[in-house]
Amino acid sequence: MAPGGVLERRCRAEAAVELTARAGVAPVAVIGELADETGTVPGWAGSVAFAREHRLPIVTIGNLVPFVP
């Protein structure tokens, strides 16, 4: 983990821990990756479609940065 979190290093590990800090819970997160039946990662459009289909929110690192003190 970068000492400055997502302000120093914009990647999903830092973002996951930063999100837990904003939520006020333990700094523990699980990171997963979507894949279709063939093992192909769907990309942004496919991820948005999956989220909509399953009524899941999407949060980007860019969405999170303004809330980091």
N, C-alpha and C positions, 0 to 999 in steps of 0.2 A: 504494500500500500504506500502510495506517495504521501508524504507528510501533509501536503496541501490539498489532499483529496482531489475532487474533480476540477478544482481551480488550477491545480498543477498538472494533473494527468487526466485527460478526458477519455476514460475507458470504463467498461461495464463493471469491473470489480470495485473501483472507487465509487462509481455511481450507486452501486448496490448498497455499500456501507453508508454512503451519504444519505440515501433514502431512509435507511433504518434510523439514522440520527434525527432526520426531520420528523419521523413518526414517533420518536421517543421510545423506541424499543431496543433490545440488545443488538449490537452490531454484527448480526449474523444474517447471511443471505445465501440463497441457492441461485445459481445462474444456469440457465438451460438454453438450448437452441432449437428452433423449429426445423423440422425436415419433413418433406412429403414422403409418399410411399416408396419413392426411388432413392431416398436419402439426400435429395437435393434441397439445399437451403433456399427458402422461397424469396428472399429479398424483401425490400420495404413494402411493395404493393401486396405481396402474398402475406406478409405479416399483418398488415392492416386488415386484409380480408379475413384472416383467421381470427383476429381480435374482434372484429365486428360480428362474425358468425357466432362466436362464443361469449359475446358481451364482456370482453376484457378491455381494460384501459391500456393505452399505450403512453408511456412516459419516455421522453428522450432525454439525453444528458443536457441538451440545450434547454429543455423545460425545467430541469432541476437546478441549473447553475444560479439563476436569480435568487433562489431561496437559501443559498449557502452563505453563512455569515463570513 
